[in-house]
């Protein structure tokens, strides 16, 4: 992989790393940047083209690092800026790009700006960076609107004297006011900071949520429980508003000042419409996650329809599709595909995997098949760590290890994103990683999968050093077929990368 042209990402394989649980280099029980550096040879052997680093910024960890206290520094528990620079340099030496997570919808309540707002009052200039409003009722005892948080309860938190601030996620994550020019300027500064440090791109958290209709009087939502756009014309007061695209055109102007231009991909959980690919237009972010595959039922026709639709819309937007089977926000792929059709996966997780019971071997086979489909498609596959692909949830997670804010807000009913085992188990998981490859860490041994050394073996069960997976669409069924050949004399290097086949077994395995 070379980073000399603007389109390097179009057929790249992107591998998501949650630094706090990936690899612990100093033995303190938490993953760190040095742990990622130490595993670069291994990641290169897997054949990945770029690493997406989940937030590594200073954070109180109310939401696994997605509550950012300082956008231009590294959490000292994870390392230093010098180590980040070393990671970028050594990754580039191996032909691996670095993509960082940017969280522009909200900050931590410990961010300097929010502390200034609280100190100076909700009517101050500092408070205009956020969304403060007076409550309803005789004494402001009621929230300003019926808007709800994605983590449960009202999206408004009282801050005294009848005033509230907006938080569409945890109360420790106050929403920024993107109508404020200072906010826009600050994020251009933040993006420039990381561009100048050599990052190759950005994953934009909650990309569809920045622009909000803050005109008075604020509008209630028709169905406040629906955490996605309720209109297809950009008129929802919270999600997927037309104004958000003005922000991303500014960002693209900045990204295009670099050679090659910086990559950007938006996270939009909007229902699938043509509007999703507005984010992926060449004059905006350039790419967007389509989560349709991660939601598709396990049947041929739904997969076919999803793939053909996504590909068609991506081409129309002059971009490449970004394929996603799962990420840190949702249950593991094997869990979802292993459950009977129509089963409530949250209920299943809450029951510790007993209601209904699933067949782990069946779940793993389906997950491998889904991965083969994704890896054979044109475009950019995003790979969450593979143990989360082939293994169902790890139910030896204790309640005191759960860190997702929805766990507390739901009264210990919903485990939230911890079902993906990313925002949890920090110390235990990271300690394991010192001696176990990242893709295998935490995989239940009873499933017989720990012995597979490389992603190709996890996905296909085939020998890792002598084969490559080649995929072609089956004309009759629409499912891909897989065959193997010697790794010598393969037609293109890009095929090897797309299929995540390492050239040889890493020495540390």
C-alpha positions in Angstrom: 0.0 0.0 0.0 1.3 3.4 -1.0 -0.1 6.6 0.2 0.7 8.7 -2.9 -2.7 8.9 -4.5 -6.0 10.2 -3.2 -7.8 6.9 -3.8 -5.7 4.5 -1.8 -8.6 3.7 0.5 -11.0 2.5 -2.1 -10.0 -1.1 -1.9 -8.1 -1.0 1.4 -8.8 -3.3 4.4 -9.3 -1.2 7.5 -8.8 -2.9 10.9 -10.3 -1.3 14.0 -8.2 -1.2 17.2 -9.5 -0.2 20.6 -6.1 0.8 22.1 -7.1 0.3 25.7 -7.7 -3.5 25.2 -5.4 -4.3 22.3 -2.0 -4.9 23.7 -0.4 -3.9 27.0 3.3 -3.0 26.7 4.1 -1.8 30.2 2.2 -4.4 32.2 -0.2 -2.0 33.9 -3.2 -4.0 32.8 -4.3 -1.5 30.1 -3.6 -1.5 26.4 -1.4 1.3 25.1 0.1 2.9 22.0 3.4 1.1 22.6 1.4 -2.2 22.5 0.2 -1.2 19.0 3.7 -0.3 17.9 5.0 -3.7 19.2 2.3 -5.5 17.1 2.8 -3.7 13.8 4.7 -6.6 12.2 1.9 -8.9 13.1 -0.7 -6.5 11.7 1.4 -6.2 8.5 1.4 -10.0 8.3 -2.4 -10.0 8.5 -2.5 -7.9 5.3 -4.3 -4.9 6.7 -3.8 -1.6 4.9 -4.9 0.9 7.6 -5.6 0.9 11.3 -8.6 2.8 12.7 -7.7 3.8 16.3 -10.7 4.3 18.6 -10.3 7.4 20.8 -7.0 7.6 22.6 -7.4 11.1 23.9 -7.5 12.2 27.6 -10.9 11.1 28.9 -12.7 10.4 32.2 -14.0 7.2 30.4 -17.7 7.8 31.0 -18.1 6.3 27.5 -15.0 4.4 26.8 -13.0 7.4 25.6 -15.8 8.8 23.4 -16.1 11.5 26.0 -13.0 13.6 25.0 -11.4 16.0 27.4 -8.6 17.2 25.1 -8.7 16.6 21.3 -5.0 17.4 20.8 -3.3 15.0 23.3 -2.9 11.4 24.2 -4.3 10.0 27.4 -1.2 9.5 29.7 -2.6 6.0 30.5 -2.1 5.1 26.9 1.1 6.9 26.0 2.4 10.2 24.7 2.3 12.3 21.6 5.9 11.2 20.9 4.7 7.6 20.9 1.8 8.5 18.6 4.3 10.0 16.2 6.4 6.9 16.4 3.3 4.7 15.7 2.5 6.8 12.6 6.1 6.6 11.3 6.6 2.9 11.9 3.2 2.0 10.5 4.0 4.0 7.3 7.3 2.1 7.0 5.2 -1.0 6.7 2.7 0.4 4.3 0.0 0.8 6.9 -2.1 3.9 7.2 -3.4 5.5 10.5 -7.0 6.6 10.8 -8.0 8.4 14.0 -11.4 8.7 15.6 -12.8 12.2 15.8 -15.8 12.9 18.1 -17.3 16.2 17.1 -20.9 15.9 18.3 -20.0 16.3 22.0 -17.1 16.7 24.4 -16.5 15.4 27.9 -18.0 17.4 30.7 -14.4 17.7 31.9 -13.4 19.5 28.7 -12.0 23.0 29.4 -14.8 24.6 27.4 -17.6 22.9 29.4 -16.0 23.7 32.7 -15.8 27.4 31.6 -19.5 27.3 30.6 -20.5 26.0 34.0 -18.3 28.5 35.8 -19.5 31.5 33.8 -23.2 30.5 33.6 -25.6 29.3 30.9 -26.1 32.7 29.5 -22.4 33.4 29.1 -20.4 33.6 25.9 -18.6 30.4 26.9 -21.9 28.5 27.2 -22.8 29.3 23.6 -20.3 26.6 22.5 -22.9 24.1 23.9 -26.7 23.9 24.0 -28.2 25.4 27.2 -31.9 26.1 27.5 -34.3 27.0 30.2 -36.8 24.3 31.2 -40.5 24.4 30.9 -43.0 24.7 33.7 -43.5 27.4 36.3 -40.0 27.0 37.8 -38.2 25.3 34.9 -38.8 21.9 36.4 -39.5 20.2 33.1 -37.0 19.6 30.3 -37.1 22.0 27.3 -38.2 19.3 24.9 -39.1 15.6 24.7 -35.8 14.7 23.2 -34.3 11.5 24.6 -30.7 10.4 25.1 -29.4 7.4 23.1 -28.3 6.0 26.5 -31.8 6.3 28.0 -33.7 9.0 29.8 -34.0 12.6 28.9 -31.4 14.3 26.6 -31.5 17.3 29.0 -29.6 17.5 32.2 -30.5 20.0 34.9 -27.7 22.4 35.8 -29.6 24.5 38.3 -31.9 27.6 38.3 -34.2 26.0 35.8 -31.5 25.6 33.2 -30.6 22.4 31.3 -27.9 21.4 28.8 -28.3 19.0 25.9 -26.6 15.6 25.8 -27.8 13.1 23.1 -25.6 10.5 24.7 -24.3 10.2 28.3 -24.9 13.2 30.6 -21.1 13.4 30.8 -21.1 14.2 27.1 -22.6 17.6 26.5 -23.5 18.4 22.9 -21.6 21.1 21.0 -23.5 23.9 19.3 -22.3 23.7 15.7 -24.2 27.0 14.9 -21.3 28.6 16.8 -18.5 29.7 14.5 -16.0 29.1 17.3 -16.9 25.4 17.4 -16.3 25.1 13.6 -13.0 26.9 13.8 -11.8 24.8 16.7 -12.4 21.5 14.9 -10.6 22.7 11.8 -7.7 23.4 14.2 -8.0 19.9 15.7 -8.1 18.3 12.3 -5.1 20.3 11.1 -3.2 19.2 14.3 -3.5 15.5 13.4 -3.1 16.0 9.7 0.2 17.7 10.3 1.2 14.8 12.5 0.9 12.5 9.5 -2.4 10.7 10.0 -4.0 9.4 6.8 -7.6 9.8 7.6 -10.5 10.2 10.1 -13.5 8.3 11.2 -16.2 10.8 12.1 -18.3 9.7 15.2 -22.0 10.4 14.9 -21.5 12.2 11.6 -25.2 12.7 11.1 -25.8 14.4 14.4 -23.8 17.6 14.4 -26.3 20.1 13.0 -29.5 20.6 15.0 -32.5 22.9 14.7 -31.9 25.2 17.6 -34.4 27.9 16.5 -36.8 29.0 19.2 -39.2 27.6 20.1 -37.4 24.2 20.1 -39.5 21.5 18.4 -40.5 18.3 20.1 -39.9 15.1 18.1 -42.9 13.1 16.8 -41.5 9.9 18.2 -38.8 10.7 20.8 -37.9 7.0 21.2 -36.7 6.7 17.6 -33.0 7.5 17.6 -32.8 8.1 13.9 -34.2 10.6 11.4 -38.0 10.8 11.3 -38.0 12.6 8.0 -36.3 11.9 4.7 -36.0 15.6 3.7 -33.4 16.7 6.3 -36.0 18.3 8.5 -35.6 16.2 11.7 -34.6 18.6 14.5 -31.6 16.3 15.5 -30.5 13.9 12.9 -29.2 14.1 9.3 -30.0 17.7 8.8 -29.0 19.4 5.5 -26.8 21.9 7.4 -24.4 19.1 8.4 -23.1 19.0 4.8 -21.9 22.5 5.0 -19.6 21.4 7.8 -18.1 18.5 5.9 -17.5 20.6 2.8 -15.3 22.8 4.9 -13.5 19.8 6.2 -13.0 18.4 2.7 -11.4 21.8 1.6 -9.0 21.3 4.5 -8.3 17.6 3.7 -7.6 18.4 0.1 -4.8 20.7 1.0 -2.7 17.7 1.8 -1.0 15.3 -0.7 -2.5 12.8 -0.8 -5.8 14.2 0.4 -6.9 12.9 3.8 -9.4 10.1 3.9 -12.6 10.6 5.9 -15.5 8.2 6.6 -18.7 9.1 8.4 -20.6 7.0 11.0 -24.3 7.5 10.1 -26.8 5.2 11.7 -29.6 6.7 9.6 -32.1 4.3 8.0 -30.9 3.4 4.5 -31.9 6.0 2.0 -30.0 7.8 -0.8 -29.3 10.6 1.8 -26.6 8.4 3.5 -24.3 8.7 0.5 -24.5 12.5 0.5 -21.8 12.2 3.2 -19.7 10.2 0.8 -19.7 12.7 -2.1 -16.2 13.8 -3.3 -16.7 17.3 -2.0 -17.6 16.1 1.5 -16.2 13.3 3.6 -15.8 11.0 0.6 -16.9 7.8 2.3 -19.6 6.7 4.8 -20.3 3.5 6.7 -23.3 1.6 5.4 -24.5 -0.6 8.3 -27.0 -2.5 6.2 -24.9 -5.7 6.1 -24.6 -5.6 9.9 -28.4 -5.6 10.2 -29.2 -8.0 7.3 -31.0 -11.2 8.2 -29.2 -14.5 7.4 -30.7 -15.3 4.0 -29.4 -15.1 0.5 -31.9 -12.7 -0.9 -31.5 -10.0 1.8 -27.7 -10.2 1.4 -28.1 -9.9 -2.4 -30.5 -6.9 -2.1 -28.3 -5.2 0.5 -25.1 -5.6 -1.5 -26.5 -4.6 -4.9 -28.3 -1.5 -3.4 -25.2 -0.3 -1.5 -23.0 -0.8 -4.5 -25.4 1.1 -6.8 -25.8 4.0 -4.5 -22.1 4.3 -3.8 -21.3 4.4 -7.5 -23.9 7.1 -8.0 -22.2 9.2 -5.3 -18.8 8.6 -7.0 -17.4 6.8 -4.0 -16.6 3.2 -2.9 -18.8 1.3 -0.5 -17.5 0.8 3.0 -18.6 -2.7 4.2 -19.4 -3.3 7.9 -20.4 -6.5 9.6 -20.0 -5.1 13.1 -18.2 -2.6 15.3 -17.8 -1.7 19.0 -21.3 -0.5 19.4 -23.2 -3.6 18.6 -23.3 -7.3 19.6 -20.7 -9.6 18.0 -21.4 -10.8 14.5 -21.5 -14.5 15.5 -24.0 -13.8 18.2 -26.4 -12.0 15.9 -26.1 -14.6 13.1 -26.3 -17.5 15.5 -29.7 -16.4 17.0 -33.0 -17.6 15.5 -34.6 -15.2 13.2 -36.6 -12.5 15.1 -34.9 -13.2 18.4 -34.2 -10.2 20.6 -30.4 -10.0 20.9 -30.4 -7.6 23.8 -32.6 -10.0 25.7 -30.3 -12.8 24.8 -27.3 -10.9 26.1 -29.1 -10.0 29.3 -29.8 -13.7 29.9 -26.1 -14.5 29.6 -26.7 -16.3 26.3 -29.3 -18.7 27.6 -32.6 -17.4 26.2 -32.6 -18.6 23.6 -29.6 -21.0 23.5 -27.4 -20.9 20.4 -25.1 -23.3 18.7 -21.6 -21.7 18.9 -20.3 -23.8 16.0 -23.2 -22.8 13.8 -22.7 -19.1 14.7 -19.0 -19.3 13.9 -19.7 -20.9 10.5 -22.2 -18.2 9.6 -19.9 -15.5 10.7 -17.0 -16.9 8.6 -19.3 -17.1 5.6 -20.5 -13.5 6.1 -16.8 -12.4 6.4 -16.0 -14.1 3.1 -18.9 -12.3 1.4 -17.7 -9.0 2.7 -14.0 -9.5 1.9 -14.9 -10.5 -1.7 -16.9 -7.3 -2.4 -15.5 -4.3 -4.2 -14.8 -1.4 -1.9 -13.4 -1.0 1.6 -14.1 -3.7 4.2 -13.9 -2.7 7.9 -12.8 -5.5 10.2 -13.5 -5.4 13.8 -11.1 -7.7 15.7 -11.7 -11.2 14.5 -12.5 -12.9 17.8 -15.6 -10.7 17.9 -16.4 -12.1 14.5 -16.1 -15.8 15.1 -17.0 -16.0 18.8 -20.2 -15.1 20.5 -20.2 -12.8 23.6 -17.8 -13.6 26.4 -20.2 -14.1 29.3 -17.6 -14.3 32.0 -17.7 -10.5 32.1 -18.6 -9.5 35.7 -20.9 -6.7 36.5 -18.2 -4.6 38.1 -16.2 -4.8 34.8 -19.0 -3.3 32.7 -18.2 0.3 31.7 -20.9 1.2 29.3 -23.0 4.1 30.7 -26.3 2.4 29.6 -25.6 -0.3 32.1 -26.2 2.1 35.0 -28.8 4.2 33.3 -31.0 1.1 32.5 -30.9 -0.2 36.1 -28.5 -3.0 35.2 -30.8 -4.4 32.4 -29.0 -3.3 29.2 -25.3 -4.0 28.9 -25.1 -1.6 26.0 -21.9 -1.6 23.9 -20.2 -3.9 26.3 -21.7 -6.8 24.4 -18.9 -6.2 21.9 -16.4 -6.4 24.7 -14.6 -3.2 23.6 -15.6 -0.7 26.2 -15.2 -3.2 29.0 -12.8 -5.6 30.6 -9.9 -3.2 30.1 -7.5 -4.6 32.6 -8.2 -8.3 32.2 -8.3 -8.2 28.4 -5.2 -6.1 28.1 -3.2 -8.4 30.4 -4.1 -11.3 28.2 -2.8 -9.5 25.1 0.8 -9.6 26.2 0.9 -13.3 25.2 -2.0 -13.8 22.9 -2.5 -12.3 19.4 -5.1 -9.5 19.2 -7.4 -11.4 16.9 -7.6 -14.4 19.3 -7.7 -12.6 22.6 -10.6 -13.7 24.8 -12.0 -16.2 22.4 -13.6 -19.0 24.4 -11.4 -22.1 24.1 -14.4 -24.5 24.0 -15.1 -23.2 20.5 -11.8 -24.7 19.4 -10.6 -21.4 17.7 -7.6 -20.3 19.7 -5.3 -22.5 17.7 -5.8 -20.6 14.4 -2.9 -18.3 14.0 -4.0 -15.8 11.3 -7.2 -14.2 10.2 -7.3 -16.4 7.1 -7.5 -19.4 9.3 -10.1 -17.8 11.6 -12.2 -16.9 8.6 -11.8 -20.0 6.4 -10.1 -22.7 8.5 -7.4 -23.0 5.8 -3.7 -23.1 6.3 -2.4 -19.6 6.7 1.1 -19.8 5.1 0.3 -21.6 1.8 -3.1 -20.3 0.7 -5.0 -17.3 -0.3 -8.7 -16.9 -0.5 -10.0 -16.0 -3.9 -13.6 -15.1 -4.1 -16.0 -15.0 -7.1 -19.7 -14.5 -7.1 -21.7 -17.7 -7.8 -23.9 -16.9 -10.8 -26.7 -19.2 -9.6 -26.9 -18.5 -5.9 -25.4 -15.0 -5.4 -23.1 -16.4 -2.7 -19.4 -16.3 -3.2 -17.4 -19.4 -3.7 -13.9 -19.8 -2.1 -11.0 -21.6 -3.5 -7.3 -21.8 -2.6 -4.0 -21.6 -4.4 -0.4 -21.2 -3.6 0.6 -17.8 -2.3 3.3 -17.7 -4.9 2.6 -16.1 -8.2 -0.7 -14.4 -7.2 -2.1 -12.0 -9.6 -2.2 -8.8 -7.5 -1.1 -7.7 -4.1 -4.4 -5.9 -3.6 -6.3 -9.2 -3.7 -4.1 -10.5 -0.9 -4.7 -7.4 1.1 -8.4 -7.5 0.5 -8.6 -11.1 1.8 -6.5 -10.3 4.9 -4.1 -13.1 4.2 -0.7 -12.8 6.0 2.4 -13.8 4.1 3.7 -15.9 7.0 3.1 -16.7 10.6 4.3 -13.9 12.9 7.3 -15.0 15.0 5.6 -14.0 18.3 2.7 -16.4 17.9 
